[in-house]
Amino acid sequence: MPKIKYFFQQSWLLIISSFCFGLLIAITNAAWSPRIVQNKIDKLNRLMGGLLPKAHNFQLQTELEIESAKGKKVKSTIYKALSDAGECVGLAFNTSGPGFADRIELVVAVDDNFQNFAGYAVLASNETPGFGDQIKLPYYRNQFIAAPAAKLELVKTGNAEKIDPEIVAITGATVSSEAVLEIINNSITQIKDQMLKKGLISNDK
């Protein structure tokens, strides 16, 4: 008992301070959480618009649950891109997976027939500056534009300007390059299969 009493006498200020700081963090997080969520939604809309410039607005089509390469369940929201005339000009969805430093969150877009990629954009990433974060640059991202919306292959050397299933890795950032490809390959097949089963796209698409 004397030891416990001595402990509280010596550490009461630390205990109270820790409680106050914890409470302050919780209050701050609660206050800023709606703003953070809204900022992410705004960024998602902006990125989808960049990938599908013919789109006038994006309509939520469905929400799917897919399995990551490591067996973890990941939710993906599918958006239909609509033109001024209300015609579908493409589809976009969010997906994620492990990168070199942390999780990578992507926005992926395909054409209205779900036959070719319209490209991808990075929604969130903490990859190494100057190396892994090059997944955000046109050199790597442009290789996905018009590539078949099917399984892609990462190669160390090749023609990065050629439109085909081969994606040339970023020099010095092979792990991040592989991570992006794995996320997209893993997502595209499952999403396409589930949308076919739901009748949201047809077999000839």
N, C-alpha and C positions, 0 to 999 in steps of 0.2 A: 504493500500500500504506500509506504513512504516514497518508493521509487516512482510510482504512478503520479503521486501528488507533485513530486519534484519536476517530473516531465511536463505536466500541465502548467506549472508555475513558470517554467522556462520557455515553453513553446506556445503559450496562449495567443501571443501577438501574431505568430506565423500562421496558426490555425484560423484566426479571424481574418487575416489578410487573404489567405488562400480562398476562404469562403466568399469574401467580398469580390475578389478578382474573378472567381468562377461565375458568380451571379452576374457580374458586369458583362462578361463574355457572352453568357446565355441571353441576356437582354439585348445586347448589340446584335447578336446573330439573328434573334427573332425580328428585330427592327429592320435589318438589312436583307433578310432572306427573300421577301417579295421582290425587292429591287434587283437582286442577283438573278432570280428566276426570270424576271422580265427582260433583263439585259441579255440573257442567254437565248430567250425566244426571239428577241430582236436580231441577234447575231445569226441565228438559224435562218430566219426569213431573208436576211441580207445575203447570206451565203448561197441559199437556194436560188435566189434571184440572179446571182452572178453565174451560177451553173446553167440555169435555164432562162436566158435573157428574154425569150419570147413570152414568158409567163407574166400575166397581169396580176394574178393572185394564186395562192396555194390553198387547196381544200384538203382537210384531213380525210384520208380515205379509210385507213384501218390501222390498228395496232397489233403487232405480232410479237411473239416470243420466240427467239432463236437461241441456239446453243453455241457458245463460244468454242474455240478450238480446244480449250481446257475443260470443257464440260459445264461451264457456268452459264446460267440462264441470263439472257440479255434482252431487254425490250427495245423494239424498233418501231417507230411511228412512220407510216407511209403517207406521203402527201402527193396529191394530184395537182400538177401545174396546169393552170387554165389560161388561155389567151383572152384577149378582150371580147372575142366572140363566144367564149365559153367552151372552146375546143381544148381537148387535152394535148399539151405539147411536151409532156414528159412526166416522169415520176421522180420523187426524191425521198430519201429516208436517212435517218440517223443510225449510226452503229458505232461500236467501240470494241477495244481489245487492248491487251498489254503491249507497251512499247519498250524501248530500251530503258528509259528513266521512270516512266509512269504510264498510266492508261492514256491511250490516244482515242479521242472522240472525233468521228468523221461525219460529214454529210456527203452522201453519194447520190448522183443523179443518173438516170437512164432516159433514153428516148421514149416516145409514146408507145412504141411497139415492144419495149423491153428487150430489144435486140442488141443495142449498143450503149456503152457508157456515154454520158454527157460530161463526165468528169467527177472529181471529188474535191472537197475543201476540208480544212482542219477546223473543227469546232473548238477543241481544247487539246493542248499538248504541252508537255514539259521536257521535250527532247533536248539533247545537248545543243546549246547555241553554237552556230557555225558548222555543225555537222548534222545531227539528227533533225534539227529544225528546218533543214532544207526540204523536208517533205512538204513544206508550205510553198515552195518556189515553183515557178512555171516549168523549169527544166524537167522536174519529175512529174508534176501533176498533168502537164500537157500530154504525156504519153498515154493517159487513160482516155482521153477524148476520142470518141468514135471507135474505141477498141471493142471487141465483142463482149457483150454482157454475159460472160461465162468465166470459167476458171482461167486466170492469167498466170504467166510464168515469169519469175524473176531471173534475169541473166546479168552477169558481171560486165559483159561487153556486148555491143551491138549498135544498131542505128536507132537512136532515141526519137528520131523524127518519123520513123516508119510506123504506120498504123497497123498493129498486129497484136497478138496475145502476149508478146514478149516485152517485158518492162525492164529497162536497163537500170540497175541499182545505182544509188548515189555513192560516189567514191568517198570512202571513209565513214560511211553511215549505212553499212549493209544491214545491220540489225533493225534500224528504223525503217529502211526500205522494205525489208521482209515483213515487218510488223504491219505496215499499211496494206501490203498485198494479202497477207493472211486474213486481216480483218475484212477486206473487201471480198476475197474469194469465199470465205466462210459465210458471209452474209448473203451474197448475191444468189447463191444456189438455194439456200433455205427460204429466202423471201420469195423468190420466183416460184418455187414449188408450192409454198403455202398460198400464194395469190392465185395460182392455177386451181388449187383445190377449192378455194373460196369463190371461184368464178369471176375474179376481179380482172383477170387477163385470160385470153384464150390460147389454145395450143399453138396457133399459128403466130403467136407473139412471143 
